[in-house]
Structures are given as structure tokens and as C-alpha cells.
């Protein structure tokens, strides 16, 4: 459906820019967590996601109406009673949205967990064990990668009549692990050649222990970014399935709202309030998850951060663009520009002189 | 050459896996779908068609799975995908050949356009970090988080109408016969503009992001510094040195994410009633048309495989290292 929002695979393996994994000392662990949160993108994304999760939990309780209950006001625009208007049956769109959040978050996270577990098992095994096992597992994940996932999901769920949330989540999870497995395999391949892993092996640690205590902690960022990516995909897939009307219509999710709106020609009847809230809810959730993924990318490879202002205006009115690996040259005067300060001539007669360094650039 | 042959072998393997999957999926259907369909079309089905259906769905209790599987392959090679129920009594292969061209034109062209535009903007965003291009990312991320179909619906709402230039759906003016003439082609293009734009807007951000990140990574490599130090013009360093190397992972990423994209674009076809494969899939779902669904899944998978093969050929031209071996 969407291209994976994380480019973590391209950034990390073998590109020479790999952030060196630090041997996590317990004392430092706390500080590192805050470091991640200090990234504004991460903070914004996590806060929005947090709000969604809270709504998913309490949504059905705080919804002012029963989402399926018919009311008196048909196709009414937003009002103080119905914040997001009503449907053709007088159902309250705001309540539907609130109640639907739980299903969306549930399917997204369950599918994400299933896919992440599968990808960790398959990817790390392939990367760590190598040889024939690697070839078989890589071929398997490549096959799953190339086969178009969404049509497969659509066909499988349509065959299972009235598929509920569990079925949808599991089908999505079982079909969307391959990208992460591939990334994890590449990353494991590069990690297992590191000295500390070799050392652990030389001291006779068992493979299971090496994988869980030496490899997995250093794969955390990759796993997390894969999880977030899968959640985005799962949410969009679930909504798509509901929108084309092949999943059970007993439970509310944002796709169900859109399904009814499309079926009732809501936009042709100018009932924008029926469409727009659900779409925006999806978009904001997706953006929040993408932000978290950007932040993970930047955390792993700090160079990817937005550079801020790189054009600098000097006192002499010239503009200079800062670039990685270069020291900007501010003037073309024949005199060499150096950082060396002139040797101060000390006046022994006066007080101790204070040498004031001029900044060269 | 060895690289190429390896890829071909892999794609053949994947095609085999997809076909086998396709063989087993209908066997998961609870109950007897064929019987249900036969009773629905009582008397309209020939004995041969019923037999072919039983092979497709595997309700044939007489044979074991293996002989069914062999029979299934025989049918495939004969081009027999069964009869479509949504468009009874047209064979599935005929339904598909009518719609595949629409999808190829719409999805194929827009996907390539989106890749080219996204990569171009990504080069710019990665090379000139800190300029206005940094603003591209959040905006395009937002658009790519919106489901394709929702964007399409909103586009229909805002941009189409009785006097609008954009038609709200369909592949071409009703009543025009598909042909390469001056009446059909302009109408087809006019009808495809809005769906194409929808796909473009929601898919471009992925390319921008991955290309930008690759550019940032590449532009701190030593050879870029050397190129600068040699005094090469900035444009040459950016395009000939940085972008060329950053492009490689993006091309292989393009091939791998085709499967994702194709799935998403189908929704656009559904919303715009565009007469392509996606819209057929939608109709097949509504009519429980399992033969058509199977056929569609098969044709999508094979198209994606072919597109992957093409991307590999492009990769072969871009990266001399893969050519060197043989």
C-alpha cells in the first residue's frame, strides 16, 4: 500500500555510516531513552500515538451515543449535539469514530506484533546461522516480498466469510513480515562479524544467549522501525478491507464509516462531515507513526537530521552554504586564512595582558 | 550475466510459489463454493465448464491433491482460468485481457512518473539540506499517510462536477470504442488525469524520503570530497557522483515495493470506477467470483515479477559492478 516509510535498511548496512552500537551500560540506559525523546519528531509522534491509544481504550466509554443507534436527525451537519454530524440513519459520526479507534489500534498493533515476531525469528536466524538455512529463509522472505500483499490479503479475507478483527490482523501479520525480515537479516549479517560477537562466541557462549543478549539489543532500532512501519501498513489495510466491504460489518472502524459514507453517496450529497473526520484520523495516525520512524532513523544515523539553517550570511554580506565535510571559505583574499592566532607580544611593563582571540571564521 | 540469470531463476521460483498459493487458497474456502455457484447458474454451465471449475477449486473428491495440482497446471498452460461469474459466461482470461491494458497505462505510467519525480526531489532535498526542500518531507508524509482511496474521494468531491474539466469516473467517454484514434485517446487521457494525480501525490513521498536519506549518506563519502576538491562543477558532483551512487539502492527498493504500490493503486481504480484490474477485483468480490479473483491475483503477481525483472535490467545498466562478472 505504501512504501515503507523507513529507509533504515539503506542507511545502515555496509554504508560506512553505521552508528557504532554502544555496549549499553546500565547506568547510561536511562539517559539514552531521554535522548530519543528529546528528538522533536519522536516526541510529537509518541504524544499523538499516546492520545490514540488512550482513545482506543476509553473511546467506547466516552462516546456520547451508541454508534449503531438510529436517531432523529438524518444527515445533519456538525452541531453542538452531534459534533461531527450524523449519517443517513441519524447515527452519530463522532461516536462511530471514537468506538472505531479501538479496532484500528488493536488490528494495527496485533498485526505489527505478529509480523515483527516472524521477521525477527526469520531474519535473525537467516543472518546468524547463514549457509543453506539463510538461502532458504531469504528466498522465502523474497517471495513474500514480491507477491503483492494487499490483493492477497483482500482475496484471503474475502474467502473467509465475515472475517473478524483477529482474522484480519493475523492475515495482515502473516503476509507483511518479509520487508523487516530482510532488513534484520542484513543487519544481523553485519553485526555477527563484529569483534564483541566473535569474542562472545570464543568464550563459549551458546547461540541463544548471543542472539538474545548480544545481537537483539543492538537490533532494537531496526526492530522498532519495522514494527512501526508494519502498524502503518496494517492500519491502512484494515481500513481498506472495511472500505471495500469484505470484513465483518459488526464492528466499527474508520473503514466501516467510509464504507457506509461511500455507499450512501455522502459526498454527492455534500455530507463532508461523514468522510473527512475518518480520513483525517487515519492521516494523523499515519503521520505520527511516520514521525516516530523518522526519529528512529535519525537516532541511528544522526546525519539524516534536518540540517536547520545551512545558509549563513556573513558580516561582509556574503552567503555561504555549510556542507558536511567542508569548511566554508568566507573570503578570497590573497592572505591565507588560518586559525592560528598571532603570537601575543607581551608587554612586561604593564599588567598581565589578556589576549583576545579573534574568531577566524 | 550471472546476476541476471540468478534473478530470472528467482522470479521463476516466485511465480511457481504464487501459482501454488493460488492453487491452495480456494481449498481453504469452507463449504462447497462450486456447488453454490452451479446451483446459482443452474443449466447455464456446460459439463466441461463444471469440470474445469472443480479442478480450480479442488472439490473433486475422486482425485488426490497431487493429480489436481498437475491438472491445474495443464489448465493454466492452456490459458484456461475458468469462467467468470460476475461477467457470466465470459472466460476469466478474456475479462482480464480487457482490463489489463487500462491498469498498465494508469498504474505503470504513474508509478514510473512518481519514482522519477520523487527521486529528483529527493536528490534536491538531500543535496541542499536546510533549504526550502526540508519542508517537502512533512507535507508529503502527511499525504502518503492518507489512504489512496480517501484522497481520490476528496478529489472527486472537490474537482469534479457537472461543468468540471475532470470527469468523475470511468475510463473514457461512454460510447467511445477503444481504439488509437483522435476521439478515444484524448478522452482516455482526460479520464486518467485525476486518478493518476491521486496516485502520484500519495506515492511520491516514499521516493523523496529514501532518495534524500541516501543522498545525505553518500554526500559525506570520500569520493564526493575528492570530486569537490578537483574543482568539478557542483552540478556534476551532485548528479554524476552523488546521485548516481545514491540511485542504486533506490532502484532495487523500487522493484521490491512495487507489490505494495500496485495493491494501493487498485483502490484508486475502485473509487474512480476506472475499468482496470482493481475495479474488476472489486466487482469480483461483490459477486463472490472466485475464478476471477484467482485470475487477478495471478496476473498481478506475474506483472509485478516482470516489472521487477525490468528494474533488474535497469540496475544492470546503472551498476557496472554487476556487469563485470561475466
Boltz contact constraints between the chains, C-beta under 6 A:
constraints:
  - contact:
      token1: [A, 1]
      token2: [B, 260]
      max_distance: 6.0
  - contact:
      token1: [A, 1]
      token2: [B, 263]
      max_distance: 6.0
  - contact:
      token1: [A, 1]
      token2: [B, 264]
      max_distance: 6.0
  - contact:
      token1: [A, 2]
      token2: [B, 144]
      max_distance: 6.0
  - contact:
      token1: [A, 3]
      token2: [B, 206]
      max_distance: 6.0
  - contact:
      token1: [A, 3]
      token2: [B, 257]
      max_distance: 6.0
  - contact:
      token1: [A, 7]
      token2: [B, 210]
      max_distance: 6.0
  - contact:
      token1: [A, 7]
      token2: [B, 213]
      max_distance: 6.0
  - contact:
      token1: [A, 10]
      token2: [B, 214]
      max_distance: 6.0
  - contact:
      token1: [A, 10]
      token2: [B, 249]
      max_distance: 6.0
  - contact:
      token1: [A, 11]
      token2: [B, 213]
      max_distance: 6.0
  - contact:
      token1: [A, 11]
      token2: [B, 217]
      max_distance: 6.0
  - contact:
      token1: [A, 15]
      token2: [B, 217]
      max_distance: 6.0
  - contact:
      token1: [A, 17]
      token2: [B, 217]
      max_distance: 6.0
  - contact:
      token1: [A, 143]
      token2: [B, 14]
      max_distance: 6.0
  - contact:
      token1: [A, 143]
      token2: [B, 17]
      max_distance: 6.0
  - contact:
      token1: [A, 145]
      token2: [B, 256]
      max_distance: 6.0
  - contact:
      token1: [A, 146]
      token2: [B, 14]
      max_distance: 6.0
  - contact:
      token1: [A, 146]
      token2: [B, 259]
      max_distance: 6.0
  - contact:
      token1: [A, 147]
      token2: [B, 18]
      max_distance: 6.0
  - contact:
      token1: [A, 147]
      token2: [B, 301]
      max_distance: 6.0
  - contact:
      token1: [A, 148]
      token2: [B, 259]
      max_distance: 6.0
  - contact:
      token1: [A, 148]
      token2: [B, 262]
      max_distance: 6.0
  - contact:
      token1: [A, 148]
      token2: [B, 263]
      max_distance: 6.0
  - contact:
      token1: [A, 148]
      token2: [B, 300]
      max_distance: 6.0
  - contact:
      token1: [A, 148]
      token2: [B, 304]
      max_distance: 6.0
  - contact:
      token1: [A, 150]
      token2: [B, 263]
      max_distance: 6.0
  - contact:
      token1: [A, 151]
      token2: [B, 263]
      max_distance: 6.0
  - contact:
      token1: [A, 151]
      token2: [B, 297]
      max_distance: 6.0
  - contact:
      token1: [A, 151]
      token2: [B, 300]
      max_distance: 6.0
  - contact:
      token1: [A, 155]
      token2: [B, 293]
      max_distance: 6.0
  - contact:
      token1: [A, 155]
      token2: [B, 297]
      max_distance: 6.0
  - contact:
      token1: [A, 158]
      token2: [B, 285]
      max_distance: 6.0
  - contact:
      token1: [A, 159]
      token2: [B, 29]
      max_distance: 6.0
  - contact:
      token1: [A, 236]
      token2: [B, 147]
      max_distance: 6.0
  - contact:
      token1: [A, 246]
      token2: [B, 285]
      max_distance: 6.0
  - contact:
      token1: [A, 267]
      token2: [B, 157]
      max_distance: 6.0
  - contact:
      token1: [A, 279]
      token2: [B, 150]
      max_distance: 6.0
  - contact:
      token1: [A, 282]
      token2: [B, 147]
      max_distance: 6.0
  - contact:
      token1: [A, 283]
      token2: [B, 145]
      max_distance: 6.0
  - contact:
      token1: [A, 283]
      token2: [B, 146]
      max_distance: 6.0
  - contact:
      token1: [A, 286]
      token2: [B, 145]
      max_distance: 6.0
  - contact:
      token1: [A, 287]
      token2: [B, 141]
      max_distance: 6.0
  - contact:
      token1: [A, 287]
      token2: [B, 142]
      max_distance: 6.0
  - contact:
      token1: [A, 287]
      token2: [B, 145]
      max_distance: 6.0
  - contact:
      token1: [A, 290]
      token2: [B, 141]
      max_distance: 6.0
  - contact:
      token1: [A, 303]
      token2: [B, 216]
      max_distance: 6.0
  - contact:
      token1: [A, 304]
      token2: [B, 213]
      max_distance: 6.0
  - contact:
      token1: [A, 304]
      token2: [B, 216]
      max_distance: 6.0
  - contact:
      token1: [A, 306]
      token2: [B, 134]
      max_distance: 6.0
  - contact:
      token1: [A, 307]
      token2: [B, 129]
      max_distance: 6.0
  - contact:
      token1: [A, 307]
      token2: [B, 130]
      max_distance: 6.0
  - contact:
      token1: [A, 308]
      token2: [B, 130]
      max_distance: 6.0
  - contact:
      token1: [A, 309]
      token2: [B, 130]
      max_distance: 6.0
  - contact:
      token1: [A, 310]
      token2: [B, 130]
      max_distance: 6.0
  - contact:
      token1: [A, 324]
      token2: [B, 220]
      max_distance: 6.0
  - contact:
      token1: [A, 325]
      token2: [B, 220]
      max_distance: 6.0
  - contact:
      token1: [A, 325]
      token2: [B, 225]
      max_distance: 6.0
